Structures are given as C-alpha cells and as structure tokens.
Amino acid sequence: MRVLVLALLFTTGTLSGCKPETESRITESERRAMRDTVDSITNRLAAAISSRNAEAAAEYVPRDERIVYVSNGVPIRGREFVAILSDYYQRLDSLTFAWEKKEFSFLEPNAVLMVGWATILATEKTGKKTHDKAVFTFAYHRVGSSWSMALAHKASL
C-alpha cells in the first residue's frame, strides 16, 4: 500500500514539487468542469453513505472482479461492494459522513484524483458509538460522458 501512496504522490506532483505535465494541457474550464463533476459525485457518495444506501453509494463503482476500494488495508472487489456495505449498514442505527476538505488533481482530460478528509459518526444497533476521522483517495476516470471510480482508498487518522 505504501508503494501505491508514493506513486500517487509522485504522479500528482506532491513529492516532486511540480504539477503533472498533463495537468498543464488541460484548460482551466476543463479543470473546473472535471472538478465540479467529481465534487458532485463525491457529495452524492457522502449523502448515500449517511442514508445507509449501499446501491446509491455504489453508483459509480464498476461491478467486476477488480479491487475498487481499500478500507484500512482491506481490499474490496467491485462485485462485493454493495453486499459488504449493506451488511455493515444493517448493523447501524445511524451514520453520518461529512467531508471536511477536498483537493483535486487532474491527471489527464479523463482522469481526476480527489483526496478528501472526512468525519464519520456511527451508532450501532447495540448502542456503541464510533467517531472516525479518515483520509480518502479517489481516482475517477471518464469514458465518453460516463464517469466511474477506478480505485478508492481509506485510511483512518
């Protein structure tokens, strides 16, 4: 996982001190449109998580054999995503997911990385309450006019 994080940091220019070369080839209006789209997608994701709606949370997740999400070191395949979320949501009385901050990087005209910091409050049916702060990395790509999540990673802080 450390290699993935370092690769993402170098790709986005965070460690090398520069922006990816492809980012300079994307116009400001393209960047704004891509940012607005991924911002909207991730806001809908937060709302779906807060309402404990696994199908809505998986709206942009490919339902195949690829690893699409890594949650604190646990890989989840696209075909398993809805079932795993549904199982977790059924154990809860309430769940609140709120973005605190988001940053966007543009890898090419059809790929966006979003790093977001979130607060997650959950109350289990047993009464146990958890308060989690986490950082997420999302890679979204576009084919034609359709966006999908290529990979997401969560690390609790």
C-alpha positions in Angstrom: 0.0 0.0 0.0 2.9 2.3 0.8 4.0 2.0 -2.8 0.6 3.0 -4.1 0.6 6.1 -1.9 4.1 7.1 -3.0 3.2 6.5 -6.7 0.1 8.7 -6.3 2.1 11.4 -4.6 4.7 11.4 -7.4 2.1 11.3 -10.1 0.2 14.3 -8.6 3.5 16.2 -8.2 3.1 16.4 -4.4 6.6 14.9 -3.7 8.4 16.2 -6.8 7.2 19.8 -6.2 5.5 20.2 -9.5 2.2 19.6 -11.2 1.8 16.6 -13.6 2.7 17.6 -17.1 -0.7 16.5 -18.3 -2.4 19.0 -15.9 -0.9 21.9 -17.9 -2.5 20.6 -21.1 -6.0 20.8 -19.5 -7.7 24.1 -19.9 -9.0 26.0 -16.9 -12.6 25.4 -18.0 -11.9 21.7 -18.4 -10.4 21.6 -14.9 -13.4 23.4 -13.5 -15.9 21.1 -15.2 -14.0 17.9 -14.1 -13.6 19.3 -10.5 -17.3 20.1 -10.4 -18.3 16.7 -11.7 -16.1 14.7 -9.2 -17.1 17.1 -6.4 -20.8 16.4 -7.1 -20.1 12.6 -7.4 -18.3 12.5 -4.0 -21.0 14.7 -2.4 -23.7 12.2 -3.6 -21.5 9.4 -2.2 -21.4 11.1 1.2 -25.2 11.5 1.1 -25.7 7.9 0.2 -23.3 6.7 3.0 -25.2 8.9 5.5 -28.5 7.5 4.4 -27.0 3.9 4.5 -28.0 3.3 0.9 -25.4 0.8 -0.5 -26.8 0.8 -4.0 -26.5 4.6 -4.2 -23.0 4.5 -2.7 -22.0 2.1 -5.5 -23.5 4.3 -8.3 -20.0 4.9 -9.9 -18.4 1.6 -8.8 -17.7 -1.0 -11.6 -19.3 -4.3 -10.5 -16.5 -6.6 -11.6 -13.5 -8.5 -10.2 -11.2 -5.6 -9.8 -10.2 -4.2 -6.4 -12.1 -0.9 -6.3 -11.8 0.1 -2.7 -9.3 -0.5 0.1 -10.6 0.3 3.6 -7.9 0.5 6.2 -5.9 -2.3 4.4 -8.9 -4.5 3.5 -9.4 -4.8 -0.3 -12.9 -4.9 -1.7 -13.8 -6.0 -5.3 -16.4 -4.2 -7.3 -18.8 -7.3 -7.3 -18.6 -7.4 -3.5 -19.0 -3.7 -2.8 -22.8 -3.4 -2.4 -23.1 -6.6 -0.3 -20.3 -5.5 2.1 -21.7 -2.0 2.5 -25.3 -3.4 3.0 -24.0 -5.8 5.7 -22.3 -3.0 7.5 -25.3 -0.6 7.2 -27.7 -3.2 8.6 -25.8 -3.2 11.9 -26.2 0.5 12.3 -28.9 2.8 13.7 -27.3 5.9 12.3 -24.4 7.0 10.2 -23.1 10.5 9.3 -20.4 11.0 6.7 -19.2 14.6 6.2 -16.4 15.9 4.0 -14.2 18.4 5.8 -11.8 19.2 2.9 -11.2 18.1 -0.6 -8.3 18.5 -3.0 -8.3 17.7 -6.7 -5.6 16.8 -9.2 -6.1 16.3 -12.9 -4.0 13.5 -14.5 -5.4 13.9 -18.0 -8.6 15.1 -19.6 -10.3 12.0 -18.5 -8.9 11.3 -15.0 -9.2 13.0 -11.7 -7.7 12.3 -8.3 -9.6 13.6 -5.2 -8.1 13.4 -1.8 -10.7 14.1 0.9 -10.7 14.3 4.7 -13.9 13.2 6.4 -15.6 12.7 9.7 -17.7 9.6 10.1 -20.1 9.1 13.1 -21.8 5.8 13.5 -24.2 4.3 16.1 -24.6 0.6 16.1 -27.9 -1.1 17.0 -26.1 -2.3 20.2 -25.7 1.4 21.2 -22.0 1.5 20.6 -20.9 4.8 19.0 -17.8 5.4 16.9 -16.2 8.6 15.7 -13.7 8.2 12.9 -11.6 10.8 11.0 -10.2 9.5 7.8 -8.5 10.5 4.6 -9.7 9.1 1.3 -8.1 9.0 -2.1 -10.4 8.5 -5.1 -9.4 8.0 -8.7 -12.2 8.7 -11.2 -12.0 8.2 -14.9 -14.3 9.2 -17.8 -15.1 7.1 -20.8 -17.2 9.2 -23.2 -19.5 11.1 -21.0 -19.6 8.5 -18.2 -17.5 8.7 -15.0 -16.6 5.7 -12.8 -14.4 5.1 -9.8 -11.2 3.4 -10.8 -10.0 3.0 -7.2 -10.6 4.4 -3.7 -8.6 4.1 -0.5 -9.5 5.0 3.0 -7.1 5.4 5.9 -8.3 6.2 9.4 -6.4 9.0 11.1 
